[in-house]
Amino acid sequence: MLNRKVLSALGVLLGAAPAVAYDSSYNMPVGVTQIAREVHSLHMIVFWICVAIAVAVFGAMIYSIIAFRKSKGAVADTTMLHSTIVEVIWTTIPVLILVGMAVPAAKTLVRMDDTRNAELSIKITGYQWKWQYEYLGKGISFYSSLGAESNYARQLHSGIDPNTVKDYLLEVDHEVVVPVDTKVRLLLTANDVIHSWWVPDFAVKKDAIPGFINEAWFKSEKIGHYTGQCTELCGRDHGFMPIVVNVVSKEDFARWVADQQAAAKAAAEGAAPTATTATTNAPAASAAAAR
Amino acid sequence: MAHADTHAAHDHDHDHKPSGIGRWLFATNHKDIGTLYLLFALLMFFIGGAMALAIRAELYKPGLQFFDPGFYNSLLTSHALVMIFGAVMPAFVGLANWMIPLQIGAPDMALPRMNNYSFWILPFAFTLLLSSFFTAGGGPAGGWTLYPPLSLQAGDSFPLTIFAIHMMGASSIMGAINVIVTIMNMRAPGMTLLKLPLFCWTWLITAYLLIAVMPVLAGAVTMLLTDHYFGTSFFNPAGGGDPVMFQHIFWFFGHPEVYILILPAFGIVSEIIPTFARKPLFGYDAMVYATASIAFLSFIVWAHHMFTVGMPLAGEMFFMLSTMLIAIPTGVKVFNWTATMWKGSMTFEPPMLFALAFLFLFTIGGFSGLMLAIAPADFQYQDTYFVVAHFHYVLVPGAVFAIMAAVYYWLPKWTGHMYNMRLANWHFWVSTVSVNVLFFPQHFLGLAGMPRRIPDYSTQFTDWNMVSSVGGFVFGFSQILFVILIWQCVRGGAKATDKVWDGLSHGLEWTVPSPAPYHSFDTPPEVH
């Protein structure tokens, strides 16, 4: 039985590079949470088991195609009709392999389901076509839409080359800010149709369903920007409502919360919107300095 | 395998056919109806294929080059509906119509007039569906899976889509009834069930699946219709309903549906490989039991299409385990086909080429399916191109290649002519290489993070999308070779013998002349 550490080690050994978001064009990112690492390991283990089975099975097929061809003079063994023993063997071995896969998978599934003891709760509402984030108990609430530059470039016949846009289709006007090493609980719902919130680096994907609330959680171990996209067809601009999570140090998060609350207070009191609303993403510079 | 004892089944005096358009409109002959289904399926394959090429053209580069995103969504929705309900299913029904009576020694299907209705519903159903593109609001754009509330945002296309689906469902149910009644009642004396050719077995089981689940789809889409127009709230939370309930009902249909799309392919491959390996199918009984197990298990795995929906842990666990279980009988079949090849004496005519490509490439699709079954990992795969890669592998080099293999296998029996082998080989090789160029990179795209059902993507996905699009265009255009070959074969070619494949093929269909006479087995053959 594989425990968590062995699983992660196996995953790293089996071909994962320590990754930031989207650094591989071939494979799933290892991610920045314990769960993401476990998921990556599961993925790699199942993958390599499939490769091993493929080598055996395709090997037998290719060997047959080469060795048992009429043009090479092969004569068919027409007495070879069936064998109960062989059927039992090649049923039993796959069952054992599946049990071997199922055990670690079940353990990870149970851990993913445990949303207790979260330090921060964020309610996420999917809209056509943007996300709304509400930090429960903190009085912070904002919408997050596709960034303006991407939004211009993606229009039909815009004439703008997407390669000139930084983080094309993966930038937003208002990022989600969370503290590092903090269990963040997500409450997901939607306003209109079903959406789905996915950040590959956290291995979190959960549908946002109108009239219902789904729960998920993550605990990022690394500071940085992690992007994701809506993953449930939700209409015309389904491909244009990304997610950007900015994981910052706990100090930076506290400062950001204070700024947000101050801005919200000022807005509520009818004062003119300040420059703060435009720079609502936590300062990256101090985050880098803190590292 | 069964052999006919006597050639008294050759009915040379029964070869006069009705003429003119009436022959086709009022067809009750299983061969004519089979031909109608196959030609219809071929047409729909090109229509669905054109939609696919439009999709791949848009995805060739990042940025939007051709289509409004809403129209793009209607392209991907209709691509799936056309391919599943208009190409693959009718093609299998066409093969069933042609071959089941011939393989069991029956003069026709049990219910020939219902057979006619089953076919003729389809052109009307698809006219309805495709005409919806010209309505206000455009064609259906919520995905072929029609999830509410999104599918309820459709405009005037919505009732047309629902009615079209009802019509297709009725056609399938009637066809399935026909298959079961024919196989159960009209087998030649001596043909016990465990002597039935595997193509008939897989179709028998498929027919039961169809009867079980098409009504469920009908129920689901009717509930959508009443939610939209008659004030019900099945799926509307504001009225006390549940959008997720639709997903459960839909996928209770949907999962057996994908086995409906593949079981006849298993049957075809089980006929072809033994013929060209010159060796009987290994483990006939095991193959029958494995097919039946797959059919049974297909009813208890549906929610693996819904792992991210927020099911309770127990549900996720159950569906993960049952889905992994279904890999077992599928694997058993792959092993049995391999054992059929082992110690055989193989030649590689076009049917065998396509059957072997099926074996390799369907198995790859099976592996990605196993990966998808692992629920925690599925959270990273769900609704990405990894899923798209998986199901296209099992459907295109899976089901579609098996259909092509069947056409290449039985076309000489149908037409009486051998076809152009060089053209067939070109068709095979170009198709096989290009289908992999088209779909294999989509695994990478999904793993790297590209969602599905999007018309535009972040620039790091450019390279694999380009490769995939090139593969798509080569694959699409190479199907023209198939059409040319069929056309030429129908019109003429070297005369095919009764046995066609040098006496290798066993089965009653090879005891009638090529082309098969209009009426065959008016007197049942004796089978030992």
Interface residues (C-beta under 8 A of the other chain):
Chain A: Y22 S24 S25 Y26 N27 M28 P29 I35 E38 V39 L42 H43 V46 F47 C50 I53 A54 V57 F58 A60 M61 S64 I65 F68 R69 K70 S71 A74 V75 A76 D77 T78 M80 L81 H82 S83 V86 E87 W90 T91 P94 V95 L98 M101 A102 A105 A106 T108 L109 V110 M112 D113 A153 R154 Q155 L156 H157 S158 I160 D161 P162 N163 D167 Y168 L169 L170 L188 D192 V193 I194 S196 W198 P200 A203 V204 K205 K206 D207 I209 P210 G211 F212 N214 E215 G228 Q229 C230 T231 E232 L233 C234 G235 R236 D237 H238 G239 F240
Chain B: P62 G63 L64 Q65 F66 F67 D68 P69 G70 N73 A141 G142 G143 Y147 P148 P149 L150 Q153 N236 P237 A238 D242 P243 V244 A277 R278 K279 P280 F282 G283 Y284 D285 A286 T308 V309 G310 L313 E316 M317 M320 L321 M324 L325 A327 I328 G331 V332 V334 F335 T338 A339 M341 W342 K343 G344 S345 M346 T347 F348 L356 L359 F360 T363 I364 F367 L370 M371 I374 A375 P376 A377 F379 Q380 Q382 D383 T384 F444 L447 A448 G449 P451 R452 R453 I454 P455 D456 Y457 S458 T459 Q460 F461 D463 W464
